[in-house]
Amino acid sequence: MVTGPHTTWCQVGDMDRAVRFYRDTLGLVPSYESPWWTQFSIGSLQLGLHGPLEGSRPPYGIKGKGWILGLASDDLNRVKSAVEQSEGSVTEGYHEVPNGVVLTIADPDGNPIQLIQEGASLSDFD
């Protein structure tokens, strides 16, 4: 049966642009790069970026549909600021959940990413 996370991946329309976002904006380090597949290691999770699949067309990330990548952060304010200065977007402001505060963003292709800062409360954010 399932033993743990391995690779979560999404389609991207422009690999160079996507790599810049995940590397330069979110601070992830690529473990493998090619024109059609780039991979980042996040603990035991592998995050893959795949060029467009045959027959597919944008938009690749559609809000409210499919999977959402969930990541942990120790500084949501810093993430928000970096995303606002990038080709990505903040799609939902901060909101409180039972174990912290969540910020929802999207990469340049619209693929949704939700980050949580555990132990935080809304009063910690601007």
C-alpha positions in Angstrom: 0.0 0.0 0.0 1.0 3.6 0.2 4.1 4.2 2.3 4.6 8.0 2.0 5.0 10.9 -0.3 7.2 10.6 -3.4 6.6 12.9 -6.4 3.9 15.5 -6.9 4.1 17.3 -10.2 2.3 19.8 -12.4 2.4 21.0 -16.0 4.1 24.3 -16.7 3.9 26.3 -19.9 7.4 27.8 -19.7 10.0 25.7 -17.8 12.5 28.5 -17.4 9.9 30.8 -15.9 8.6 28.1 -13.7 12.1 27.2 -12.4 12.8 30.8 -11.7 9.6 31.0 -9.6 10.2 27.8 -7.5 13.9 28.5 -7.2 14.2 32.2 -6.8 10.8 33.1 -5.3 10.2 30.1 -3.1 13.9 29.3 -2.4 13.7 25.6 -3.5 16.9 24.0 -4.9 16.5 21.9 -8.1 17.9 18.4 -7.8 17.4 17.8 -11.6 16.8 20.1 -14.5 15.9 19.5 -18.1 13.7 21.3 -20.7 10.9 18.9 -20.0 11.3 17.9 -16.3 12.7 19.7 -13.3 12.6 18.3 -9.8 13.0 19.8 -6.4 13.5 17.8 -3.1 11.4 19.1 -0.2 12.2 16.7 2.7 10.8 13.3 1.6 8.6 14.9 -1.1 9.8 15.4 -4.7 8.2 18.3 -6.6 8.3 17.9 -10.3 7.6 20.5 -13.1 6.7 18.9 -16.4 6.5 20.6 -19.7 3.1 20.6 -21.5 1.7 17.1 -22.1 0.7 16.2 -25.6 -2.7 17.6 -26.4 -2.8 19.8 -23.3 -3.3 23.5 -23.4 -3.3 26.4 -20.9 -4.4 27.3 -18.4 -2.7 24.4 -16.5 -3.6 25.5 -13.0 -7.3 26.1 -12.5 -8.4 27.6 -9.2 -10.8 25.3 -7.4 -10.0 22.2 -9.5 -7.7 19.3 -8.8 -4.8 19.1 -6.3 -3.3 21.8 -4.3 0.4 21.6 -3.2 0.7 22.1 0.5 4.0 23.5 1.9 5.1 24.6 5.4 6.7 28.1 5.9 8.4 29.8 8.8 7.7 33.3 7.4 4.5 33.8 5.4 5.1 37.5 5.2 8.4 36.9 3.4 6.7 34.4 1.1 3.9 36.9 0.3 6.3 39.7 -0.5 8.5 37.5 -2.7 5.5 36.2 -4.6 4.1 39.7 -5.1 7.5 40.7 -6.7 7.5 37.6 -9.0 5.5 36.2 -11.9 3.3 34.3 -9.4 0.3 35.6 -7.6 -1.3 35.7 -4.2 -4.7 34.3 -4.8 -6.1 34.4 -1.3 -5.0 36.5 1.7 -4.1 35.1 5.1 -6.7 33.0 6.8 -6.6 31.2 10.2 -7.0 27.5 10.5 -6.9 25.5 13.8 -3.1 25.0 13.8 -1.9 28.2 12.2 -2.3 30.6 9.3 -2.5 29.8 5.6 -1.6 31.8 2.5 -2.7 30.6 -0.9 -0.5 31.5 -3.9 -0.2 30.4 -7.5 2.8 29.8 -9.7 3.1 31.6 -13.1 0.9 28.9 -14.7 -1.8 29.3 -12.0 -0.9 26.0 -10.2 -2.2 26.5 -6.6 0.1 26.3 -3.6 -1.1 26.7 -0.1 1.5 27.5 2.6 0.9 27.2 6.4 2.8 28.8 9.2 2.0 26.6 12.1 1.5 28.2 15.5 0.7 31.6 14.0 -2.5 33.7 14.4 -3.9 36.3 12.1 -2.8 39.0 14.5 0.8 38.1 13.4 0.3 39.4 9.9 -0.3 42.7 8.2 
